[in-house]
Amino acid sequence: MQHSYVTGTGPLNGGMVSANPVSLSAFNTEDIPRLNTQRERVRNLMLAASIRGRWLSLDEIAHELEEKWQTDFPEASVSARLRDLRKKQYGSYCIERRPRKPWAGLYEYHLRAPVTQVAVQLALVMR
């Protein structure tokens, strides 16, 4: 199975933009199920928070996930999974961000599902 990834310009790729398919074998295949599970858990938490009108910081997301699943969810991983959810292949979610304490660099996040997916996602979360 191959997926297309677009890399940005920069010194690592000679300043070129590449849309070449990258084989999943380029990744550690043991990480794929873990990353999928993390993404699903972050998505489900954010959908539930969205229904309640809650905005959550990365620390709050990590803390709630750690409490529920009894495993580590580093803030960097939570941030990466939120970025994943913006991608088309993972749902094209709208992840809103606003400052909570701008002088401290603290932001909070809110997930909005694309309108066409709202009913389906709500049904999945409410099960």
N, C-alpha and C positions, 0 to 999 in steps of 0.2 A: 504494500500500500504506500502510495506517495502523496504528500501534501505539498502545496505551494506555499512558500514563505517569501516575503519580500524583505530584503535586508536594506537598511539605510545606507546612505553614502558615508564614507569615512575611510580612515587609513587602513582598516583591517581588510577591506575589499577593494582597495585601490580607487576609492571614490566612485565606484560604479554601483548602480542599482541592479540587483539581480532578482528575477522572478522565477528562477529555475526551481523545479520541484526538488525537494530535499527528502530523501528516504528516511523513514523512521529509524532505520538501522543506524543513522548518524547519531541518534540519541541512545542513552542507556535504556534498553528495553524494560529493565526492572523498574524504572522511574515512571513509565507511562501509566500504569494502573494507579500508582500513588498520586500522581498529578491529576488524573481524572477524578479520583475520589475527593481530593482537596477542592477541586473546582466545583464539584457537585455540592459539597457541604457548604462552601462559601456562598454559592448561588442560592441554596435553600434558605440559609440564614438571612441573606439579604432580601430575598423575596418576602419572607415572614416579617422582617423589620419594615419593609416597604408597605405592606398591608396595614401595619400599625402606625405608619407615618414616622417611623424612627430613622434618625440619621446616626451612624456609628463611626467612631474613629477606628483606625487599624488596630489599635490596642484593644478596644472593646470587642471587635470582631474576633480577634485572636483569643481573647479571654473567654468569650461565650463558646467558641468552638472547642477550646481546651477543656472547659467544664463539661460540655456535653459528650465529647468523644474520648476524653482521658488520654490525649496525645498532644504533642507539641504542634503549634501552628505559629511559626515565627511571623512577625509583621511583614517581613520581606516576601514571604510566601503568600500571605494574604493579599498584599499589593499586586503581586504577579498574577494571582488568580483573578483579581478584579480586572486587570488589564486583559486577561484571556477572555473574560466574559464580553468584552467589547467587540471581539473578533466575530466575523460572520460565522465561522465554523462552530462557534460556541454559543450562538444565540443573538448576536448583535445587540446586546443589552446596552442601555444608556446608563452609565455610571456617573452620577452627578457628584461633584465635590464642592464643598464650601469651607471657608475657614471657620474654625471654632475659636481658636486663639492664635490669630495671625502673627502676633509678636513672638509666639513660641513655636511657630511652624506646625501647629496642630490643625489637621483638617478632618472633616467627617464626610462620610460617603452615604449615598442613597442610590438604590437600583430601581430603574424603571424598565420594565420589559417592553419590547416593541409591541405596539397596539395589537398586531395580529396574533401575538403569543400570550397576551394577558390571560385570557380565559383558560387556556391549556395549562399555563404555569400555576395559576391559582388552584386549579383542580389537583395538580400534582402536590402542591404544598399542603393543601388542606386534608389530604388522605390520612 
